[in-house]
Amino acid sequence: ADNLLDEHIGKQKRRNLMTKNLEHMLAGRPVNREVVEEHKKRMLTEVRSYRLRELREASDVTQVELASRLNVSQNRVSRIEHGDIERTQLDTLRKYVEAVGDELRVEVEIGDERF
């Protein structure tokens, strides 16, 4: 029992030391909120793009087939699925989603209002 207690105390001391080291490191390197928000935006775009690819694959549609339905190149479909959504025309995105059997909804948020 003493060995287990000693082991637990040792682990707790190591955790406390790691926490203090992390706090010290973060204090010396304050977080740049703009950088964090930009990184978060990129990550969300990648996740959404990956989800589009999953929907296409679940529909058993190849990039070439989808490109033909959208009247775009296969390369364009690939770029959409790899995060190049920001520059995608709304009509192309709508056709993409409809081609894999779903529906695109666009929502506008102004203050507390959504429509």
KADARA-V249918 format. One record per residue. RES is the residue in one small letter. SS is DSSP state (H for helix, E for strand, - for the rest). NEAR is the number of other ideal C-beta (glycine too) atoms within 8 Angstrom. D_FIRST is the distance of its C-alpha to the first C-alpha in Angstrom with 1 decimal. Layout:
BEGIN
RES|SS|NEAR|D_FIRST ; RES|SS|NEAR|D_FIRST
END
This chain:
BEGIN
a|-|4|0.0 ; d|H|5|3.8 ; n|H|6|5.4 ; l|H|7|5.2 ; l|H|8|6.3 ; d|H|8|8.6 ; e|H|8|9.8 ; h|H|8|10.6 ; i|H|8|12.3 ; g|H|8|14.2 ; k|H|8|15.4 ; q|H|8|16.5 ; k|H|8|18.4 ; r|H|8|20.1 ; r|H|8|21.1 ; n|H|8|22.6 ; l|H|8|24.4 ; m|H|8|25.8 ; t|H|8|27.0 ; k|H|8|28.6 ; n|H|8|30.3 ; l|H|8|31.6 ; e|H|8|32.9 ; h|H|8|34.6 ; m|H|8|36.1 ; l|H|9|37.4 ; a|H|7|38.8 ; g|H|5|40.8 ; r|-|6|42.0 ; p|-|5|43.0 ; v|-|7|43.4 ; n|-|6|47.0 ; r|H|6|47.4 ; e|H|6|50.6 ; v|H|8|48.9 ; v|H|9|46.0 ; e|H|8|48.6 ; e|H|8|50.7 ; h|H|8|47.8 ; k|H|8|46.8 ; k|H|8|50.4 ; r|H|9|50.5 ; m|H|8|47.3 ; l|H|8|48.7 ; t|H|11|51.9 ; e|H|9|50.2 ; v|H|8|48.2 ; r|H|9|51.4 ; s|H|14|53.3 ; y|H|9|50.6 ; r|H|8|50.9 ; l|H|14|54.7 ; r|H|9|54.3 ; e|H|8|51.9 ; l|H|12|54.6 ; r|H|14|57.3 ; e|H|8|55.4 ; a|H|7|54.5 ; s|-|9|58.3 ; d|-|4|59.0 ; v|-|10|61.2 ; t|-|5|61.5 ; q|H|10|62.0 ; v|H|7|65.6 ; e|H|8|66.3 ; l|H|14|64.9 ; a|H|12|66.9 ; s|H|7|70.0 ; r|H|9|69.4 ; l|H|12|68.8 ; n|-|4|71.7 ; v|-|7|69.5 ; s|-|6|68.4 ; q|H|8|65.4 ; n|H|6|64.3 ; r|H|11|64.4 ; v|H|14|62.1 ; s|H|9|59.7 ; r|H|9|59.7 ; i|H|14|59.1 ; e|H|12|56.1 ; h|-|7|54.8 ; g|-|9|54.8 ; d|-|9|58.5 ; i|-|11|58.8 ; e|-|5|59.9 ; r|-|4|63.3 ; t|-|9|63.8 ; q|-|5|66.6 ; l|H|7|65.8 ; d|H|6|68.2 ; t|H|12|66.6 ; l|H|12|63.1 ; r|H|9|64.6 ; k|H|10|66.3 ; y|H|14|63.1 ; v|H|12|61.1 ; e|H|10|63.9 ; a|H|12|64.3 ; v|-|13|60.8 ; g|-|6|61.4 ; d|-|7|60.0 ; e|-|5|61.5 ; l|-|8|61.3 ; r|-|4|61.1 ; v|-|5|61.8 ; e|-|6|60.6 ; v|-|6|62.0 ; e|E|6|60.0 ; i|E|4|62.0 ; g|-|4|60.1 ; d|-|2|58.6 ; e|E|6|61.0 ; r|E|5|60.5 ; f|-|4|63.2
END
